[in-house]
Amino acid sequence: MPTDDAAADGDADPGSEDPSDEAVVQTAAEAAENVVFSRLDRSAVDDLDVTVTFEDGILEVDVYLNAPEASGDPDRVADDAALAARGAVDDLFA
């Protein structure tokens, strides 16, 4: 039987097929980080901040990437990482 703590944590109901809010946020953040580090060497990344929120069914993803020594376009990588995060969440609900 679910407790009040489980509901407060955003966990899905036991009978629900939708992933929990926590699972959505974790999946999005991991997908974004995977894109960044698949395209850039860790040593080239000075700072990476992936902020993900999922409230009331609305996903917000913000990727800040500071990689001045990276070969390639860090802004493009950050945009692609945010898109990958959204795609990963879409796959969760598919």
Wavefront OBJ file of the C-alpha trace (Angstrom):
o trace
v 0.000 0.000 0.000
v 1.479 3.387 -0.969
v 2.468 5.806 1.728
v 2.095 9.563 1.777
v 5.873 9.810 1.342
v 5.697 7.925 -1.950
v 3.081 10.322 -3.291
v 5.036 13.339 -2.094
v 8.178 12.066 -3.836
v 6.339 12.065 -7.163
v 6.389 8.294 -7.488
v 3.886 6.821 -9.874
v 0.936 4.911 -8.492
v 1.557 1.166 -8.404
v -1.076 0.629 -11.118
v 0.149 3.481 -13.285
v 2.266 2.803 -16.344
v 3.801 6.300 -16.424
v 7.326 6.681 -15.061
v 7.869 8.648 -11.879
v 8.938 12.271 -12.054
v 12.294 11.226 -10.616
v 12.780 8.647 -13.370
v 11.952 11.259 -16.012
v 14.461 13.753 -14.597
v 17.188 11.107 -14.209
v 16.683 9.780 -17.729
v 16.816 13.251 -19.258
v 19.938 14.265 -17.329
v 21.784 11.056 -18.225
v 20.900 11.390 -21.908
v 22.166 14.978 -22.002
v 25.438 14.101 -20.276
v 25.951 11.118 -22.582
v 25.671 13.336 -25.660
v 28.128 15.890 -24.290
v 30.755 13.346 -23.317
v 30.324 11.290 -26.478
v 31.263 14.363 -28.517
v 33.771 16.121 -26.288
v 36.681 14.893 -24.219
v 36.096 15.279 -20.503
v 39.330 17.247 -20.279
v 37.935 19.832 -22.729
v 34.862 20.491 -20.569
v 35.466 23.149 -17.924
v 31.862 23.178 -16.695
v 28.676 21.287 -17.465
v 25.374 22.011 -15.802
v 22.301 20.039 -16.813
v 19.122 21.260 -15.158
v 15.989 19.207 -15.640
v 12.553 19.804 -14.168
v 9.395 17.832 -14.761
v 6.282 19.267 -13.165
v 2.661 18.842 -14.143
v 3.722 16.931 -17.247
v 5.965 19.738 -18.494
v 9.629 18.952 -19.128
v 12.218 21.713 -19.014
v 15.831 20.998 -19.917
v 18.651 23.522 -19.724
v 22.197 22.565 -20.647
v 25.036 24.962 -19.860
v 28.356 23.910 -21.335
v 31.653 25.737 -20.959
v 34.240 24.093 -23.175
v 36.428 26.820 -24.676
v 39.196 24.391 -25.683
v 36.861 21.891 -27.345
v 37.190 21.026 -30.978
v 33.745 21.587 -32.392
v 30.873 23.863 -31.473
v 29.985 23.646 -27.748
v 26.718 25.532 -28.302
v 25.630 22.951 -30.849
v 26.609 20.133 -28.495
v 24.580 21.726 -25.675
v 21.541 22.113 -27.956
v 21.866 18.514 -29.152
v 22.173 17.340 -25.539
v 18.926 19.091 -24.622
v 17.187 17.543 -27.622
v 18.511 14.103 -26.691
v 17.183 14.568 -23.159
v 13.718 15.357 -24.498
v 13.891 12.386 -26.874
v 14.874 10.031 -24.063
v 11.883 11.175 -22.036
v 9.585 10.743 -25.031
v 10.847 7.159 -25.271
v 9.926 6.599 -21.608
v 6.323 7.452 -22.339
v 6.139 5.528 -25.630
l 1 2 3 4 5 6 7 8 9 10 11 12 13 14 15 16 17 18 19 20 21 22 23 24 25 26 27 28 29 30 31 32 33 34 35 36 37 38 39 40 41 42 43 44 45 46 47 48 49 50 51 52 53 54 55 56 57 58 59 60 61 62 63 64 65 66 67 68 69 70 71 72 73 74 75 76 77 78 79 80 81 82 83 84 85 86 87 88 89 90 91 92 93 94
